Amino acid sequence: MAYKVESLLEMSQDELDRLFRESPAGDIPVGEAKGTAIIAPGTELSEIAAKFIHIFAWHGKVFDPVSGTLKNEILPIPVEAIAARVFKAPSWIDNNECVVLDYSQTSLIAHHIRDEIRLIAPGTYLGIVFWDRDRLINFALQFAAAPPA
């Protein structure tokens, strides 16, 4: 099933949790993804928060498969910063495989952060942000469609 990010913002937290649990890890992503923060899912605040965060704080992530890392695109004029190691491992949610974005060894600012992502549709990942082992928010990553061959 294809998911548009707008529909993820409208889902309840229980629906997002179910979708994450039912989705495969997918491949470790490559390249640039547009990011959308999902705060207060299923409420009117969700879309407003997503737009605000996208304009002023976080635009997405850029994955580098050669180094096994990523950098976040942050600030109003996007800058690549705040690196993470990228690898597959069991999820803290259900112990099934996911793609882990681990900041513990790569960032002083975000060393308490671990993200987990799973593929919910071609080019679209649903993620969860943890602070230590406490769950914070969800997010979505959308990769551009591959150019026609």
DSSP file (Angstrom, degrees, kcal/mol; ACC not computed):
  #  RESIDUE AA STRUCTURE BP1 BP2  ACC     N-H-->O    O-->H-N    N-H-->O    O-->H-N    TCO  KAPPA ALPHA  PHI   PSI    X-CA   Y-CA   Z-CA
    1    1 A M              0   0    0      0, 0.0     2,-0.3     0, 0.0     0, 0.0   0.000 360.0 360.0 360.0 138.4    0.0    0.0    0.0
    2    2 A A        -     0   0    0    119,-0.1     2,-0.5     2,-0.0   119,-0.1  -0.677 360.0-160.3 -87.0 139.4    1.3    3.5   -0.8
    3    3 A Y        -     0   0    0     -2,-0.3     2,-0.3   121,-0.0   117,-0.1  -0.980   6.4-152.2-122.2 128.0    1.3    6.1    1.9
    4    4 A K    >>  -     0   0    0     -2,-0.5     4,-1.3     1,-0.1     3,-0.8  -0.749  26.4-123.0 -90.0 146.6    1.4    9.8    1.5
    5    5 A V  H 3> S+     0   0    0     -2,-0.3     4,-1.8     1,-0.3     3,-0.3   0.870 111.5  61.6 -57.9 -37.1    3.1   11.7    4.3
    6    6 A E  H 3> S+     0   0    0      1,-0.2     4,-0.9     2,-0.2    -1,-0.3   0.878 102.1  51.3 -57.3 -37.6   -0.1   13.8    4.7
    7    7 A S  H <> S+     0   0    0     -3,-0.8     4,-0.7     1,-0.2    -1,-0.2   0.828 105.0  56.4 -70.9 -29.9   -2.0   10.6    5.6
    8    8 A L  H >< S+     0   0    0     -4,-1.3     3,-0.8    -3,-0.3    -1,-0.2   0.887 102.6  55.4 -65.9 -38.0    0.7    9.6    8.2
    9    9 A L  H 3< S+     0   0    0     -4,-1.8    33,-2.7     1,-0.2    34,-0.4   0.795 107.6  50.6 -63.0 -28.1    0.0   13.0    9.9
   10   10 A E  H 3< S+     0   0    0     -4,-0.9    -1,-0.2    -3,-0.2    -2,-0.2   0.624  91.4  97.9 -86.1 -14.7   -3.7   12.1   10.2
   11   11 A M  S << S-     0   0    0     -3,-0.8    32,-0.2    -4,-0.7     2,-0.1  -0.359  76.7-115.7 -73.2 153.5   -3.1    8.6   11.7
   12   12 A S     >  -     0   0    0     30,-0.1     4,-2.3     1,-0.1    30,-0.2  -0.373  30.4-105.7 -77.4 166.5   -3.3    8.0   15.4
   13   13 A Q  H  > S+     0   0    0     28,-0.4     4,-2.6     1,-0.2     5,-0.2   0.894 123.2  54.2 -61.0 -39.0   -0.3    6.9   17.4
   14   14 A D  H  > S+     0   0    0      2,-0.2     4,-2.3     1,-0.2    -1,-0.2   0.898 108.3  48.9 -61.8 -40.3   -1.7    3.4   17.6
   15   15 A E  H  > S+     0   0    0      2,-0.2     4,-2.5     1,-0.2    -2,-0.2   0.904 111.6  48.7 -66.8 -41.1   -2.1    3.3   13.8
   16   16 A L  H  X S+     0   0    0     -4,-2.3     4,-2.6     2,-0.2    -2,-0.2   0.915 111.4  50.5 -63.3 -42.4    1.5    4.5   13.3
   17   17 A D  H  X S+     0   0    0     -4,-2.6     4,-2.5     2,-0.2    -2,-0.2   0.920 111.1  48.2 -61.0 -44.2    2.7    1.9   15.8
   18   18 A R  H  X S+     0   0    0     -4,-2.3     4,-2.1     2,-0.2    -2,-0.2   0.923 111.6  49.9 -62.6 -44.8    0.8   -0.8   13.9
   19   19 A L  H  X S+     0   0    0     -4,-2.5     4,-0.7     2,-0.2    -2,-0.2   0.920 111.6  48.5 -60.8 -44.8    2.2    0.3   10.6
   20   20 A F  H >< S+     0   0    0     -4,-2.6     3,-1.0     1,-0.2    -2,-0.2   0.938 112.6  48.0 -60.6 -47.1    5.8    0.3   11.9
   21   21 A R  H 3< S+     0   0    0     -4,-2.5    -1,-0.2     1,-0.2    -2,-0.2   0.834 113.2  47.8 -63.9 -33.3    5.4   -3.1   13.4
   22   22 A E  H 3< S+     0   0    0     -4,-2.1    -1,-0.2    -5,-0.2    -2,-0.2   0.505  97.7  89.7 -87.2  -4.5    3.9   -4.6   10.2
   23   23 A S  S << S-     0   0    0     -3,-1.0    97,-0.1    -4,-0.7     2,-0.1  -0.652  75.2-119.3 -98.8 150.4    6.5   -3.1    7.9
   24   24 A P        -     0   0    0      0, 0.0    95,-1.6     0, 0.0    -1,-0.1  -0.389  25.3-114.9 -78.6 162.2    9.8   -4.6    6.8
   25   25 A A        -     0   0    0     93,-0.2    74,-0.2    73,-0.1    94,-0.1   0.896  49.0-162.8 -61.1 -39.9   13.2   -3.0    7.5
   26   26 A G        -     0   0    0     92,-0.2     2,-0.1    93,-0.1    -1,-0.1  -0.152  34.8 -45.3  75.8 178.1   13.8   -2.4    3.8
   27   27 A D        -     0   0    0      1,-0.1    72,-0.1    72,-0.0     3,-0.1  -0.386  68.1 -91.5 -75.6 157.9   17.2   -1.7    2.5
   28   28 A I        -     0   0    0      1,-0.1    -1,-0.1    -2,-0.1    -2,-0.1  -0.603  58.5-111.7 -66.3 125.9   19.5    0.9    4.1
   29   29 A P        -     0   0    0      0, 0.0     2,-0.4     0, 0.0    -1,-0.1  -0.110  26.6-150.7 -64.9 160.0   18.6    4.1    2.2
   30   30 A V        -     0   0    0      2,-0.1    34,-0.2    34,-0.1     2,-0.1  -0.999  52.2  -5.6-130.8 132.2   20.9    5.9   -0.2
   31   31 A G  E    S-A   63   0A   0     32,-2.0    32,-3.1    -2,-0.4     2,-0.3  -0.438  99.0 -14.5  91.9-159.6   20.9    9.6   -0.9
   32   32 A E  E     -A   62   0A   0     30,-0.3   112,-0.7    -2,-0.1     2,-0.4  -0.667  52.5-172.6 -94.5 135.6   18.7   12.5    0.1
   33   33 A A  E     -AB  61 143A   0     28,-2.9    28,-1.5    -2,-0.3     2,-0.4  -0.983  24.4-126.4-126.3 137.6   15.3   12.2    1.8
   34   34 A K  E     -AB  60 142A   0    108,-2.8   108,-2.4    -2,-0.4     2,-0.3  -0.666  33.1-146.0 -75.9 132.9   12.8   14.8    2.6
   35   35 A G  E     - B   0 141A   0     24,-3.1     2,-0.4    -2,-0.4   106,-0.2  -0.797  17.3-171.2-106.9 146.8   11.9   14.6    6.3
   36   36 A T  E     - B   0 140A   0    104,-2.1   104,-2.3    -2,-0.3     2,-0.2  -0.973  18.3-139.8-134.0 119.4    8.6   15.2    8.0
   37   37 A A  E     - B   0 139A   0     -2,-0.4     2,-0.6    13,-0.3   102,-0.3  -0.574  11.0-152.0 -74.8 138.7    8.3   15.3   11.8
   38   38 A I  E     + B   0 138A   0    100,-3.0   100,-1.7    -2,-0.2     2,-0.4  -0.881  25.8 164.6-117.9  98.6    5.2   13.6   13.1
   39   39 A I        +     0   0    0     -2,-0.6     4,-0.2     7,-0.4    10,-0.2  -0.922  66.7   3.4-115.2 137.9    4.2   15.2   16.4
   40   40 A A  S >  S-     0   0    0     -2,-0.4     3,-1.4     1,-0.1     6,-0.6   0.951  90.1-148.3  52.8  54.9    0.8   14.8   18.0
   41   41 A P  T 3  S+     0   0    0      0, 0.0   -28,-0.4     0, 0.0   -31,-0.2  -0.170  73.3  23.1 -57.4 144.5   -0.3   12.4   15.3
   42   42 A G  T 3  S+     0   0    0    -33,-2.7     2,-0.2     1,-0.3   -32,-0.2   0.531 104.7  99.6  80.0   6.1   -4.0   12.5   14.3
   43   43 A T  S X> S-     0   0    0     -3,-1.4     3,-0.9   -34,-0.4     4,-0.6  -0.744  86.3-109.0-118.0 168.7   -4.5   16.0   15.7
   44   44 A E  H 3> S+     0   0    0     -2,-0.2     4,-1.0     1,-0.2     3,-0.3   0.802 116.3  63.4 -64.4 -28.5   -4.8   19.4   14.0
   45   45 A L  H 3> S+     0   0    0      1,-0.2     4,-3.0     2,-0.2     5,-0.3   0.777  86.7  74.2 -66.2 -26.8   -1.4   20.3   15.6
   46   46 A S  H <> S+     0   0    0     -3,-0.9     4,-2.3    -6,-0.6    -7,-0.4   0.914  98.7  40.9 -57.6 -50.2    0.4   17.5   13.6
   47   47 A E  H  X S+     0   0    0     -4,-0.6     4,-2.2    -3,-0.3    -1,-0.2   0.896 116.4  50.1 -67.6 -40.0    0.4   19.3   10.3
   48   48 A I  H  X S+     0   0    0     -4,-1.0     4,-2.5     2,-0.2    -2,-0.2   0.930 112.3  47.2 -63.5 -45.9    1.2   22.7   11.8
   49   49 A A  H  X S+     0   0    0     -4,-3.0     4,-2.7     1,-0.2     5,-0.3   0.907 110.4  52.9 -62.8 -42.3    4.1   21.2   13.8
   50   50 A A  H  X S+     0   0    0     -4,-2.3     4,-2.2    -5,-0.3   -13,-0.3   0.922 111.8  44.9 -60.2 -45.3    5.4   19.4   10.7
   51   51 A K  H  X S+     0   0    0     -4,-2.2     4,-2.2     2,-0.2    -2,-0.2   0.923 113.9  49.5 -65.5 -44.6    5.4   22.6    8.6
   52   52 A F  H  X S+     0   0    0     -4,-2.5     4,-2.5     1,-0.2     5,-0.3   0.940 113.1  45.8 -60.4 -48.8    7.0   24.7   11.3
   53   53 A I  H  X>S+     0   0    0     -4,-2.7     4,-2.6     1,-0.2     5,-2.4   0.894 111.7  52.5 -63.3 -40.1    9.8   22.1   12.0
   54   54 A H  H  <5S+     0   0    0     -4,-2.2    -1,-0.2    -5,-0.3    -2,-0.2   0.890 114.0  42.7 -64.6 -38.4   10.5   21.7    8.2
   55   55 A I  H  <5S+     0   0    0     -4,-2.2    -2,-0.2    -5,-0.2    -1,-0.2   0.922 129.8  21.9 -72.5 -43.9   10.8   25.5    7.7
   56   56 A F  H  <5S+     0   0    0     -4,-2.5    -3,-0.2    -5,-0.2    -2,-0.2   0.666 132.1  10.6-104.6 -18.2   12.9   26.3   10.8
   57   57 A A  T  <5S+     0   0    0     -4,-2.6    18,-1.9    -5,-0.3     2,-0.4   0.756 111.8  23.6-131.0 -54.5   14.7   23.2   12.0
   58   58 A W  E   < + C   0  74A   0     -5,-2.4    -1,-0.3    16,-0.3    16,-0.2  -0.981  37.3 170.1-137.1 126.2   14.9   19.9   10.1
   59   59 A H  E     -     0   0A   0     14,-3.4   -24,-3.1    -2,-0.4     2,-0.3   0.682  59.5 -79.1-105.4 -25.1   14.6   19.2    6.4
   60   60 A G  E     -AC  34  73A   0     13,-1.1    13,-2.9   -26,-0.3    -1,-0.3  -0.995  47.6 -70.9 157.0-159.1   15.6   15.6    6.1
   61   61 A K  E     -AC  33  72A   0    -28,-1.5   -28,-2.9    -2,-0.3     2,-0.5  -0.962  20.2-147.7-136.9 150.6   18.6   13.3    6.0
   62   62 A V  E     -AC  32  71A   0      9,-2.9     9,-1.9    -2,-0.3     2,-0.4  -0.975  19.7-153.6-121.5 115.8   21.3   12.4    3.5
   63   63 A F  E     -AC  31  70A   0    -32,-3.1   -32,-2.0    -2,-0.5     7,-0.2  -0.737   6.9-164.0 -94.8 133.7   22.5    8.8    3.6
   64   64 A D  E  >> - C   0  69A   0      5,-3.1     5,-1.6    -2,-0.4     4,-1.4  -0.917   3.2-172.5-117.2 101.9   26.0    7.8    2.5
   65   65 A P  T  45S+     0   0    0      0, 0.0    -1,-0.1     0, 0.0   -35,-0.0   0.779  81.4  61.9 -68.2 -25.4   26.2    4.1    1.9
   66   66 A V  T  45S+     0   0    0      1,-0.2    -2,-0.0     2,-0.1     0, 0.0   0.926 116.6  28.8 -65.8 -44.0   30.0    4.1    1.4
   67   67 A S  T  45S-     0   0    0     -3,-0.3    -1,-0.2     2,-0.1    19,-0.1   0.578 103.6-125.7 -92.4 -10.6   30.7    5.4    4.9
   68   68 A G  T  <5S+     0   0    0     -4,-1.4    18,-2.8     1,-0.3     2,-0.3   0.859  74.3 106.4  67.2  35.2   27.6    3.8    6.5
   69   69 A T  E   < -CD  64  85A   0     -5,-1.6    -5,-3.1    16,-0.3     2,-0.3  -0.796  51.9-154.4-133.9 174.5   26.6    7.2    7.9
   70   70 A L  E     -CD  63  84A   0     14,-1.8    14,-1.8    -2,-0.3     2,-0.4  -0.953   6.1-147.9-142.7 164.6   24.1   10.0    7.4
   71   71 A K  E     -CD  62  83A   0     -9,-1.9    -9,-2.9    -2,-0.3     2,-0.2  -0.991  19.5-127.1-131.1 144.5   23.8   13.7    8.0
   72   72 A N  E     -CD  61  81A   0      9,-2.4     9,-3.0    10,-1.0     2,-0.7  -0.610  15.0-130.7 -85.0 148.3   20.7   15.6    8.9
   73   73 A E  E     +CD  60  80A   0    -13,-2.9   -14,-3.4    -2,-0.2   -13,-1.1  -0.909  44.0 167.5 -97.9 114.3   19.7   18.7    6.9
   74   74 A I  E   > +CD  58  79A   0      5,-2.6     5,-2.0    -2,-0.7   -16,-0.3  -0.752  22.2  43.7-127.0 169.6   19.0   21.3    9.6
   75   75 A L  T   5S-     0   0    0    -18,-1.9   -18,-0.2    -2,-0.2     4,-0.1   0.256  91.0 -75.5  77.5 160.4   18.4   25.1   10.0
   76   76 A P  T   5S+     0   0    0      0, 0.0    -1,-0.1     0, 0.0   -19,-0.1   0.882 132.7  44.6 -57.8 -41.3   16.3   27.4    7.9
   77   77 A I  T   5S-     0   0    0    -21,-0.1    -3,-0.1    -3,-0.0   -22,-0.0  -0.912 115.0-110.5-100.0 106.8   18.9   27.5    5.1
   78   78 A P  T   5 +     0   0    0      0, 0.0     2,-0.4     0, 0.0    -3,-0.2  -0.021  42.6 176.7 -53.5 131.1   19.7   23.7    5.0
   79   79 A V  E   < -D   74   0A   0     -5,-2.0    -5,-2.6    -4,-0.1     2,-0.6  -0.991  32.3-120.9-128.9 136.9   23.1   22.7    6.3
   80   80 A E  E     +D   73   0A   0     -2,-0.4     2,-0.3    -7,-0.2    -7,-0.2  -0.715  58.1 129.1 -80.7 119.8   24.3   19.0    6.5
   81   81 A A  E     +D   72   0A   0     -9,-3.0    -9,-2.4    -2,-0.6    -2,-0.0  -0.920  28.4  61.7-156.8 176.2   25.2   18.4   10.2
   82   82 A I  E     -     0   0A   0     -2,-0.3   -10,-1.0   -11,-0.2    -1,-0.2   0.986  68.1-149.4  57.3  85.4   24.6   16.0   13.0
   83   83 A A  E     -D   71   0A   0     23,-0.4     2,-0.3   -12,-0.2   -12,-0.2  -0.406  15.8-172.1 -83.6 156.1   25.9   12.6   11.8
   84   84 A A  E     -D   70   0A   0    -14,-1.8   -14,-1.8    -2,-0.1     2,-0.3  -0.985  26.1-116.6-142.8 152.1   24.8    9.1   12.6
   85   85 A R  E     -DE  69 102A   0     17,-2.9    17,-2.7    -2,-0.3     2,-0.4  -0.673  31.2-148.7 -82.4 146.9   26.0    5.6   12.0
   86   86 A V  E     + E   0 101A   0    -18,-2.8     2,-0.3    -2,-0.3    15,-0.2  -0.978  33.6 131.0-124.6 127.7   23.5    3.6    9.9
   87   87 A F  E     - E   0 100A   0     13,-1.8    13,-3.8    -2,-0.4     2,-0.4  -0.972  52.5 -96.4-162.2 167.5   23.1   -0.2   10.2
   88   88 A K  E     + E   0  99A   0     -2,-0.3    11,-0.2    11,-0.2     9,-0.1  -0.771  52.2 140.2 -95.2 142.5   20.4   -2.9   10.6
   89   89 A A  E     - E   0  98A   0      9,-1.9     9,-2.2    -2,-0.4     2,-0.1  -0.958  56.1 -63.5-165.0 169.9   19.6   -4.3   14.1
   90   90 A P  E     - E   0  97A   0      0, 0.0     7,-0.2     0, 0.0     2,-0.1  -0.411  55.9-115.5 -65.5 140.9   16.6   -5.4   16.2
   91   91 A S     >  -     0   0    0      5,-2.8     4,-1.7     1,-0.1     9,-0.0  -0.461   5.8-136.6 -74.1 146.8   14.1   -2.7   16.9
   92   92 A W  T  4 S+     0   0    0      1,-0.2    -1,-0.1     2,-0.2    41,-0.0   0.639 103.7  59.6 -73.3 -14.8   13.5   -1.6   20.5
   93   93 A I  T  4 S-     0   0    0      3,-0.1    -1,-0.2     1,-0.1   -72,-0.0   0.933 133.3 -10.5 -78.6 -48.8    9.7   -1.6   19.7
   94   94 A D  T  4 S-     0   0    0      2,-0.2    -2,-0.2   -73,-0.0     3,-0.1   0.337  85.5-113.4-139.2   5.7    9.3   -5.3   18.7
   95   95 A N  S  < S+     0   0    0     -4,-1.7     2,-0.2     1,-0.3    -3,-0.1   0.537  76.3 126.5  68.6   7.6   12.8   -6.9   18.4
   96   96 A N  S    S-     0   0    0      1,-0.1    -5,-2.8    -6,-0.1    -1,-0.3  -0.577  72.7 -77.1 -89.4 160.7   12.3   -7.3   14.6
   97   97 A E  E     +E   90   0A   0     -7,-0.2     2,-0.3    -2,-0.2    -1,-0.1  -0.245  59.5 157.5 -61.7 140.1   14.9   -6.0   12.1
   98   98 A C  E     -E   89   0A   0     -9,-2.2    -9,-1.9   -73,-0.1     2,-0.6  -0.906  47.8 -95.3-145.8 173.2   14.9   -2.3   11.4
   99   99 A V  E     -EF  88 117A   0     18,-2.4    18,-2.5    -2,-0.3     2,-0.4  -0.885  42.7-150.5 -94.7 123.8   17.4    0.3   10.0
  100  100 A V  E     -EF  87 116A   0    -13,-3.8   -13,-1.8    -2,-0.6     2,-0.6  -0.796  13.2-161.8-100.2 136.8   19.0    2.0   13.0
  101  101 A L  E     -EF  86 115A   0     14,-2.8    14,-2.6    -2,-0.4     2,-0.6  -0.936  20.7-168.9-114.9 101.8   20.3    5.6   12.9
  102  102 A D  E     +EF  85 114A   0    -17,-2.7   -17,-2.9    -2,-0.6     3,-0.3  -0.842  22.8 173.1-107.6 117.6   22.7    5.8   15.9
  103  103 A Y    >>  +     0   0    0     10,-1.8     4,-1.6    -2,-0.6     3,-0.8   0.421  54.5 100.5 -97.2  -1.5   24.0    9.1   17.0
  104  104 A S  T 34 S+     0   0    0      9,-0.3    -1,-0.2     1,-0.3     7,-0.1   0.776  93.6  28.1 -63.1 -30.4   25.7    7.8   20.2
  105  105 A Q  T 34 S+     0   0    0     -3,-0.3    -1,-0.3     1,-0.1    -2,-0.1   0.428 124.1  47.2-108.4  -0.7   29.3    7.7   18.7
  106  106 A T  T <4 S+     0   0    0     -3,-0.8   -23,-0.4     1,-0.2     2,-0.4   0.535 104.1  48.7-120.0  -9.5   29.0   10.5   16.1
  107  107 A S     <  -     0   0    0     -4,-1.6     4,-0.3     1,-0.1    -1,-0.2  -0.980  43.4-167.0-144.2 126.8   27.4   13.5   17.8
  108  108 A L  S    S+     0   0    0     -2,-0.4     3,-0.5     2,-0.2    -1,-0.1   0.878  99.7  48.1 -71.2 -38.6   27.9   15.5   21.0
  109  109 A I  S    S+     0   0    0      1,-0.2     3,-0.2     2,-0.1    -1,-0.1   0.897 126.0  25.3 -68.4 -42.1   24.6   17.2   20.5
  110  110 A A  S >  S+     0   0    0     -7,-0.2     3,-2.5     1,-0.2    -7,-0.2   0.045  77.1 125.7-114.6  24.5   22.5   14.1   19.7
  111  111 A H  T 3  S+     0   0    0     -3,-0.5    -1,-0.2     1,-0.3    -2,-0.1   0.663  75.7  55.2 -65.1 -13.3   24.5   11.3   21.4
  112  112 A H  T 3  S+     0   0    0     -3,-0.2    20,-3.6    -4,-0.1     2,-0.3   0.473  92.5  99.6 -90.0  -3.2   21.3   10.3   23.4
  113  113 A I  E <   + G   0 131A   0     -3,-2.5   -10,-1.8    18,-0.2     2,-0.4  -0.672  41.4 172.1 -96.1 137.5   19.3    9.8   20.1
  114  114 A R  E     -FG 102 130A   0     16,-1.8    16,-2.7    -2,-0.3     2,-0.4  -0.985  12.3-164.0-135.1 128.3   18.6    6.6   18.3
  115  115 A D  E     -FG 101 129A   0    -14,-2.6   -14,-2.8    -2,-0.4     2,-0.4  -0.854   1.0-161.8-107.0 148.7   16.2    6.6   15.3
  116  116 A E  E     -FG 100 128A   0     12,-2.1    12,-2.3    -2,-0.4     2,-0.3  -0.997  10.8-173.4-126.9 136.5   14.7    3.4   13.9
  117  117 A I  E     -FG  99 127A   0    -18,-2.5   -18,-2.4    -2,-0.4     2,-0.3  -0.947   8.7-172.6-130.4 152.1   13.1    3.3   10.4
  118  118 A R  E     - G   0 126A   0      8,-2.0     8,-2.7    -2,-0.3     2,-0.5  -0.989  33.4-107.1-139.5 149.4   11.2    0.8    8.3
  119  119 A L  E     + G   0 125A   0    -95,-1.6     6,-0.3    -2,-0.3   -93,-0.1  -0.628  36.4 169.3 -77.9 119.5   10.1    0.8    4.7
  120  120 A I  E    S-     0   0A   0      4,-2.5     5,-0.2    -2,-0.5    -1,-0.2   0.588  70.3  -5.8-106.6 -14.8    6.3    1.5    4.4
  121  121 A A  E >  S- G   0 124A   0      3,-1.5     3,-2.8  -119,-0.1    -1,-0.4  -0.945 101.3 -59.8-167.0 161.0    6.1    2.0    0.7
  122  122 A P  T 3  S+     0   0    0      0, 0.0     3,-0.1     0, 0.0    21,-0.0  -0.307 126.3   0.0 -53.7 123.2    8.6    2.3   -2.2
  123  123 A G  T 3  S+     0   0    0      1,-0.1    20,-3.1    19,-0.1     2,-0.4   0.503 114.1 102.6  77.6   4.4   10.9    5.3   -1.3
  124  124 A T  E <   -GH 121 142A   0     -3,-2.8    -4,-2.5    18,-0.2    -3,-1.5  -0.977  46.1-175.8-129.2 125.1    9.0    6.0    2.0
  125  125 A Y  E     -GH 119 141A   0     16,-2.5    16,-2.4    -2,-0.4     2,-0.5  -0.903  16.1-146.3-116.1 144.3   10.2    5.1    5.5
  126  126 A L  E     -GH 118 140A   0     -8,-2.7    -8,-2.0    -2,-0.4     2,-0.3  -0.932  26.7-167.7-105.5 133.3    8.4    5.6    8.8
  127  127 A G  E     -GH 117 139A   0     12,-3.7    12,-1.8    -2,-0.5     2,-0.4  -0.823  19.6-152.2-125.2 161.7   10.7    6.4   11.8
  128  128 A I  E     -GH 116 138A   0    -12,-2.3   -12,-2.1    -2,-0.3     2,-0.5  -0.993  14.1-146.3-128.1 136.3   10.7    6.6   15.5
  129  129 A V  E     -G  115   0A   0      8,-3.0     7,-3.5    -2,-0.4     8,-0.5  -0.896  15.4-168.2-104.6 131.0   13.0    8.8   17.6
  130  130 A F  E     -GH 114 135A   0    -16,-2.7   -16,-1.8    -2,-0.5     2,-0.6  -0.931  17.4-153.4-115.7 142.5   14.3    7.6   20.9
  131  131 A W  E >  S-GH 113 134A   0      3,-3.3     3,-2.7    -2,-0.4     2,-0.4  -0.976  83.6 -42.7-108.8 112.9   16.1    9.6   23.7
  132  132 A D  T 3  S-     0   0    0    -20,-3.6   -18,-0.1    -2,-0.6    -2,-0.1  -0.548 125.6 -33.1  54.4-118.2   18.0    6.9   25.4
  133  133 A R  T 3  S+     0   0    0     -2,-0.4     2,-0.5    -3,-0.1    -1,-0.3   0.326 117.2 107.1-109.2   8.1   15.3    4.3   25.5
  134  134 A D  E <  S- H   0 131A   0     -3,-2.7    -3,-3.3     1,-0.0     2,-0.3  -0.744  71.4-125.8 -89.0 129.9   12.4    6.8   25.8
  135  135 A R  E     + H   0 130A   0     -2,-0.5    -5,-0.3    -5,-0.2     3,-0.1  -0.549  32.9 171.4 -75.7 133.2   10.3    7.2   22.7
  136  136 A L  E     -     0   0A   0     -7,-3.5     2,-0.3     1,-0.4    -1,-0.2   0.826  49.8 -30.7-105.1 -70.4    9.9   10.8   21.6
  137  137 A I  E     -     0   0A   0     -8,-0.5    -8,-3.0   -98,-0.1    -1,-0.4  -0.850  50.1-113.6-143.9 174.2    8.2   11.3   18.2
  138  138 A N  E     -BH  38 128A   0   -100,-1.7  -100,-3.0    -2,-0.3     2,-0.3  -0.701  28.7-176.6-105.3 166.0    7.7    9.7   14.8
  139  139 A F  E     -BH  37 127A   0    -12,-1.8   -12,-3.7  -102,-0.3     2,-0.4  -0.975  16.2-136.6-155.0 163.2    9.0   11.0   11.4
  140  140 A A  E     -BH  36 126A   0   -104,-2.3  -104,-2.1    -2,-0.3     2,-0.4  -0.941   8.3-157.5-122.7 147.3    8.7   10.1    7.7
  141  141 A L  E     -BH  35 125A   0    -16,-2.4   -16,-2.5    -2,-0.4     2,-0.5  -0.995   7.1-167.7-123.1 129.8   11.4   10.1    5.1
  142  142 A Q  E     -BH  34 124A   0   -108,-2.4  -108,-2.8    -2,-0.4     2,-0.3  -0.976   4.4-160.2-120.8 122.5   10.6   10.4    1.4
  143  143 A F  E     -B   33   0A   0    -20,-3.1  -110,-0.2    -2,-0.5     3,-0.1  -0.764  30.5-102.4 -97.5 145.3   13.2    9.6   -1.2
  144  144 A A        -     0   0    0   -112,-0.7    -1,-0.1    -2,-0.3   -21,-0.0  -0.326  45.7 -97.6 -63.1 146.6   12.8   10.9   -4.8
  145  145 A A        -     0   0    0      1,-0.1    -1,-0.1    -3,-0.0   -22,-0.0  -0.355  45.2 -99.9 -64.0 145.6   11.7    8.4   -7.3
  146  146 A A        -     0   0    0      1,-0.1    -1,-0.1    -3,-0.1     3,-0.1  -0.411  44.2-103.5 -65.7 142.0   14.4    6.8   -9.3
  147  147 A P        -     0   0    0      0, 0.0    -1,-0.1     0, 0.0    -3,-0.0  -0.353  45.2 -92.6 -65.9 149.0   14.8    8.3  -12.8
  148  148 A P              0   0    0      0, 0.0    -3,-0.0     0, 0.0     0, 0.0  -0.296 360.0 360.0 -61.8 146.0   13.4    6.2  -15.6
  149  149 A A              0   0    0     -3,-0.1    -3,-0.0     0, 0.0     0, 0.0   0.466 360.0 360.0 -78.8 360.0   16.0    3.9  -17.3
